[in-house]
Amino acid sequence: MSPEGGTRAFGPESMLGERYRLERRIATGGMATVWLARDEELDRDVAVKILSDVLAEDPAYVTRFQREARVAARVSHPNLVRMFDYSGEAERPYIVMEHIGGGTLTDRIRGEDDVEPERLARELLGALAAIHEAGVVHRDVKPSNVLLGTDGQSHLTDFGIAQPEDATQLTSTGQVIGTLKYMAPEVLAGKQATERSDLFALGVVLQETLAGREAPQIEALIDRLTADDPLERPTSAAQAMTLLETYEDRATTATVPIGAAAGADSRVIEITGRRVAAALVALAIIGGIVALALAGGGSEHTPKAGARDKGPHHQATPQTASSTSTTTTTTTSTAETVAPAPPPDEKAKEPKPPKPPKDPKPPKEPPGQAKQ
């Protein structure tokens, strides 16, 4: 907000509530100006957000400003800017918040400073989860509303247009509040902002932080967060965090649309790289066992060459086809009559010639007969 927006009554060294000494302006916006101030009572730096004097005369904006303070006071999370104090009794309402000294995410992106996209995603998803669990929709997630500490930790701030789900509508029907670039398609179409529209805005923010760098894990998350159909986005920040933590590789992971309904007894099996590798190893082991079993079985039932079957012959099982029965009988008979071949290293012995027959003895003469 420019100085003409109503902040000329305040400047460095001005006191608010006899406690907060203004030092310098940090940021300006359409509704208020944020100052770096010193808490004289607790001796610490704080950020003081002062409502514009023009809007301070509008009861609707004063109510919205007060609601922002209440929303900020309701939620607590390490990645949310903490609220310390609020005053609506002074001429100009103001909110006292934690001071984060590392600038905004917008400053980092414009300065092309490195931002850890995975860390940023985890921290902002945690912040949104805390807001949504409190029943609040932020409605204005963007880089300028993300403050970075000197340690790089991110803090989501500015609940100026945040709205509890059961809150009274403070804008006229059909009026869209937020930053156009980060609005979900359904919000641009005039529908009410939801948790999923906050997630859409976060996806756009993460896309800007990548700045063309390759980060498959974050890119996969961005694809889910920025889906045009809100039913294809995660149902909550907690579910989006689960997607981020369980991501392995899009090429080996089977996914099911987030909005798809599942039966009571249905289960979703995630096919991951490790599971595929384990299955391949198991198949290889089973194949080796089967091969060994087949090789061992063949050696036990194959008869040695030249060996005679001395055991009793079992009658062949009757076959339906006569040709099969004939072939089996012939093969068995042949195996019985074939003599074993002589060893190759022994010489065949020649057969001995037969002995000549002996001369027959002359018949004996009867007794009493004289020789002639």
VOGU-3710 file (C-alpha; in Angstrom, 3 decimals, decimal comma):
1> mspeggtraf> 0,000/0,000/0,000  1,306/3,420/-0,877  1,752/6,157/1,717  -1,470/7,676/0,397  -3,248/4,541/1,586  -3,501/5,959/5,101  -0,189/5,152/6,787  1,135/8,730/6,874  0,027/9,037/10,485  2,565/6,358/11,394
11> gpesmlgery> 6,293/6,405/10,913  9,515/5,301/12,580  9,487/5,703/16,364  5,688/5,813/16,473  4,174/3,891/19,399  1,196/1,553/19,305  -0,594/0,714/22,516  2,258/2,266/24,475  4,188/-0,949/23,862  5,195/-1,429/20,212
21> rlerriatgg> 7,684/1,004/18,703  7,600/1,067/14,889  10,970/0,930/13,162  10,534/0,444/9,410  8,027/-0,786/6,856  8,429/-4,375/5,731  5,608/-4,826/3,226  2,503/-3,146/1,913  -0,756/-4,586/0,595  -4,272/-3,690/-0,398
31> matvwlarde> -5,646/-3,931/3,132  -2,778/-3,123/5,456  0,877/-2,284/5,954  3,329/-4,480/7,870  5,954/-2,820/10,073  8,999/-4,118/11,878  8,532/-3,051/15,484  10,087/-3,488/18,884  8,113/-4,954/21,744  9,309/-2,678/24,548
41> eldrdvavki> 7,721/-4,830/27,200  9,286/-8,189/26,147  12,331/-6,695/24,413  11,920/-8,554/21,112  11,333/-7,817/17,437  7,797/-8,291/16,157  5,841/-7,652/12,975  2,844/-5,342/13,275  0,127/-5,374/10,629  -1,892/-2,142/10,639
51> lsdvlaedpa> -5,204/-1,849/8,804  -5,468/0,967/6,285  -7,196/4,063/7,632  -9,509/4,059/4,616  -10,614/0,467/5,259  -10,710/1,108/8,994  -13,850/3,128/8,359  -15,558/0,175/6,658  -17,224/-2,140/9,224  -17,014/-5,129/6,847
61> yvtrfqrear> -13,235/-4,831/6,525  -12,821/-4,275/10,235  -14,778/-7,484/10,834  -12,608/-9,342/8,324  -9,439/-8,016/9,980  -10,675/-9,150/13,360  -11,501/-12,573/11,943  -7,969/-12,854/10,550  -6,621/-12,346/14,066  -8,940/-14,976/15,474
71> vaarvshpnl> -8,035/-17,497/12,773  -4,326/-16,932/13,373  -4,861/-17,404/17,093  -6,732/-20,689/16,587  -3,970/-22,593/14,826  -0,430/-23,335/15,891  2,241/-25,020/13,806  6,021/-24,576/13,376  5,445/-23,520/9,762  2,790/-20,929/10,525
81> vrmfdysgea> 3,588/-17,391/11,622  2,615/-17,054/15,284  0,256/-14,338/16,453  1,050/-12,465/19,656  -1,490/-9,686/20,066  -4,488/-7,881/18,548  -6,086/-4,511/19,149  -9,373/-3,343/17,681  -9,985/-0,542/20,134  -7,419/1,854/18,737
91> erpyivmehi> -8,139/4,247/15,887  -6,394/1,806/13,572  -6,788/-1,922/14,332  -3,538/-3,875/14,277  -2,208/-7,418/14,674  1,133/-8,244/16,305  2,881/-11,317/14,894  6,144/-13,199/14,991  8,870/-11,533/12,930  10,535/-13,764/10,305
101> gggtltdrir> 13,734/-12,117/9,117  14,622/-14,039/5,934  12,308/-12,325/3,459  9,612/-13,900/1,326  9,648/-16,798/-1,084  8,997/-14,283/-3,840  12,335/-12,639/-3,049  14,116/-15,990/-3,323  12,488/-16,844/-6,638  13,263/-13,448/-8,165
111> geddveperl> 16,830/-13,591/-6,900  17,215/-17,089/-8,362  18,344/-18,331/-4,973  18,225/-22,063/-4,427  15,144/-23,312/-2,620  14,825/-26,931/-1,519  11,532/-27,889/-3,173  11,050/-31,092/-1,203  11,582/-29,364/2,136  9,306/-26,504/1,098
121> arellgalaa> 6,591/-28,947/0,054  6,746/-30,840/3,353  6,649/-27,686/5,469  3,806/-25,992/3,607  1,764/-29,190/3,487  2,185/-29,415/7,242  1,033/-25,812/7,635  -2,020/-26,348/5,431  -2,887/-29,547/7,286  -2,970/-27,605/10,558
131> iheagvvhrd> -5,153/-24,866/9,049  -7,570/-27,287/7,469  -7,866/-29,361/10,645  -8,981/-26,164/12,352  -11,729/-25,837/9,743  -10,121/-22,908/7,916  -9,444/-22,438/4,202  -6,521/-20,069/3,519  -7,658/-18,987/0,016  -4,479/-17,040/-0,788
141> vkpsnvllgt> -1,489/-19,381/-0,852  1,242/-17,688/-2,902  5,002/-16,992/-2,681  4,584/-13,540/-1,145  2,667/-15,112/1,742  5,472/-17,560/2,498  8,135/-16,117/4,804  11,554/-17,748/5,107  13,641/-17,711/8,249  17,385/-17,273/8,314
151> dgqshltdfg> 17,635/-21,069/8,670  15,587/-21,587/5,512  12,447/-22,755/7,316  9,234/-21,621/5,650  6,279/-19,996/7,407  2,844/-19,498/5,859  1,238/-16,190/6,773  -1,514/-13,704/5,885  -4,934/-14,986/6,826  -6,496/-11,788/5,488
161> iaqpedatql> -8,985/-13,611/3,302  -8,886/-16,936/5,116  -12,345/-18,114/6,000  -13,694/-20,754/8,374  -15,998/-23,200/6,651  -18,966/-22,075/8,750  -18,212/-18,350/8,519  -20,657/-15,770/7,202  -19,845/-14,662/3,660  -18,387/-11,149/3,812
171> tstgqvigtl> -18,136/-10,562/0,085  -20,879/-9,933/-2,422  -22,238/-12,889/-4,341  -20,030/-13,848/-7,282  -17,045/-11,809/-6,074  -13,774/-13,732/-6,317  -11,083/-12,998/-3,742  -7,501/-14,137/-4,111  -4,634/-13,955/-6,564  -5,652/-14,948/-10,089
181> kymapevlag> -2,502/-16,913/-10,953  -2,924/-19,276/-8,002  -6,680/-19,803/-8,164  -8,064/-23,237/-8,900  -10,299/-23,539/-12,005  -13,424/-24,192/-9,939  -12,817/-21,028/-7,877  -12,400/-18,995/-11,046  -15,718/-20,457/-12,166  -17,368/-18,980/-9,072
191> kqatersdlf> -17,462/-22,019/-6,815  -16,526/-21,886/-3,155  -12,872/-22,305/-2,161  -12,029/-25,583/-0,440  -9,049/-27,467/0,938  -8,404/-28,797/-2,559  -8,243/-25,286/-4,003  -5,565/-24,463/-1,398  -3,644/-27,535/-2,567  -3,950/-26,363/-6,170
201> algvvlqetl> -2,383/-23,028/-5,220  0,440/-24,824/-3,419  1,103/-26,870/-6,553  1,533/-23,674/-8,577  3,895/-22,286/-5,927  6,036/-25,443/-6,038  6,117/-25,275/-9,829  7,589/-21,774/-9,623  10,278/-22,857/-7,176  11,524/-25,586/-9,524
211> agreapqiea> 12,394/-23,020/-12,204  13,040/-25,722/-14,794  15,088/-27,974/-12,527  14,458/-31,724/-12,601  12,843/-33,096/-9,462  10,737/-36,168/-10,366  9,361/-36,567/-6,869  8,088/-32,966/-6,697  6,921/-33,006/-10,310  4,756/-36,044/-9,571
221> lidrltaddp> 3,236/-34,230/-6,594  2,652/-31,070/-8,645  0,804/-33,082/-11,283  -1,621/-34,338/-8,655  -2,067/-30,988/-6,883  -2,730/-28,993/-10,056  -5,221/-31,360/-11,693  -8,054/-29,380/-13,289  -10,647/-31,695/-11,799  -10,653/-31,228/-8,008
231> lerptsaaqa> -11,676/-34,881/-7,577  -8,329/-35,932/-9,059  -6,401/-33,963/-6,430  -5,576/-35,301/-2,967  -8,473/-34,997/-0,585  -6,323/-33,335/2,067  -2,870/-31,983/2,796  -2,183/-35,103/4,868  -2,920/-37,328/1,876  -0,687/-35,175/-0,309
241> mtlletyedr> 2,085/-35,643/2,255  1,602/-39,412/2,004  1,965/-39,235/-1,776  5,209/-37,321/-1,343  6,628/-39,769/1,187  5,678/-42,958/-0,670  6,814/-41,826/-4,105  9,431/-44,145/-5,677  9,231/-44,070/-9,456  6,328/-43,268/-11,736
251> attatvpiga> 7,467/-45,971/-14,157  7,112/-48,758/-11,566  4,313/-47,498/-9,366  0,668/-48,244/-10,086  -1,648/-45,477/-8,899  -5,392/-45,174/-8,529  -7,193/-41,818/-8,940  -7,578/-40,109/-5,586  -11,264/-39,461/-6,120  -12,096/-43,037/-7,145
261> aagadsrvie> -14,451/-44,847/-4,789  -13,301/-48,158/-3,374  -15,445/-51,013/-2,092  -15,324/-52,150/1,492  -13,412/-55,323/0,608  -11,296/-53,919/-2,212  -7,569/-53,404/-1,807  -5,085/-51,368/-3,818  -1,779/-53,140/-4,449  1,127/-50,822/-5,155
271> itgrrvaaal> 3,640/-52,366/-7,579  7,025/-50,922/-6,703  10,512/-51,511/-8,050  11,577/-53,464/-4,973  8,565/-55,753/-5,175  9,140/-56,454/-8,864  12,797/-57,292/-8,187  11,827/-59,632/-5,329  9,287/-61,381/-7,555  11,881/-61,902/-10,300
281> valaiiggiv> 14,345/-63,402/-7,800  11,653/-65,746/-6,489  10,780/-66,874/-10,025  14,457/-67,520/-10,782  14,815/-69,690/-7,654  11,668/-71,675/-8,492  12,881/-72,173/-12,065  16,221/-73,520/-10,812  14,504/-75,987/-8,464  12,245/-77,263/-11,255
291> alalagggse> 15,211/-77,694/-13,619  17,155/-79,701/-11,019  14,129/-81,889/-10,324  13,673/-82,666/-14,024  17,361/-83,464/-14,506  17,445/-85,776/-11,466  14,255/-87,588/-12,475  15,555/-88,347/-15,995  18,801/-89,938/-14,734  16,961/-92,329/-12,417
301> htpkagardk> 14,632/-93,795/-15,042  16,990/-94,061/-18,055  18,423/-97,653/-18,376  22,134/-98,104/-18,981  23,268/-99,227/-22,425  23,528/-102,998/-22,738  21,914/-103,720/-19,416  19,435/-106,611/-19,340  16,178/-106,140/-17,550  16,212/-109,029/-15,068
311> gphhqatpqt> 13,114/-107,996/-13,179  9,645/-109,223/-13,908  7,953/-107,546/-16,812  4,896/-105,546/-15,942  1,980/-105,849/-18,208  1,411/-102,684/-20,177  -1,637/-100,608/-19,401  -4,351/-101,235/-21,951  -4,621/-98,391/-24,443  -7,631/-97,244/-26,291
321> asststtttt> -5,837/-97,321/-29,615  -4,726/-100,739/-30,914  -1,669/-99,306/-32,627  -0,327/-98,045/-29,328  -0,711/-101,454/-27,689  1,075/-103,208/-30,576  3,987/-100,827/-30,494  4,465/-101,305/-26,760  4,478/-105,124/-27,006  6,950/-105,160/-29,878
331> ttstaetvap> 9,346/-102,889/-28,081  9,318/-105,108/-24,958  9,966/-108,303/-26,939  12,861/-106,749/-28,784  14,494/-105,644/-25,571  14,424/-109,244/-24,259  16,032/-110,968/-27,298  18,829/-108,583/-28,076  22,126/-109,823/-26,640  24,543/-107,387/-25,168
341> apppdekake> 27,333/-106,313/-27,485  30,828/-107,552/-26,565  33,200/-105,034/-25,139  35,155/-103,258/-27,912  38,594/-104,010/-26,378  38,256/-107,877/-26,346  39,131/-109,909/-29,487  36,565/-112,385/-30,689  37,802/-115,992/-30,135  37,736/-118,370/-33,148
351> pkppkppkdp> 35,533/-121,452/-32,680  37,373/-124,823/-32,246  37,055/-127,322/-35,143  34,821/-130,365/-34,398  36,528/-133,688/-33,452  36,421/-136,505/-36,092  34,012/-139,341/-35,305  35,514/-142,570/-33,880  35,499/-145,871/-35,938  32,707/-148,186/-34,979
361> kppkeppgqa> 33,748/-151,330/-33,145  33,177/-154,716/-34,989  30,286/-156,803/-33,719  31,158/-159,620/-31,362  30,783/-163,234/-32,620  28,355/-165,480/-30,872  29,918/-168,022/-28,568  30,666/-171,473/-29,950  31,150/-170,293/-33,536  34,534/-171,077/-34,968
371> kq> 36,466/-168,636/-36,907  36,777/-169,344/-40,536
//
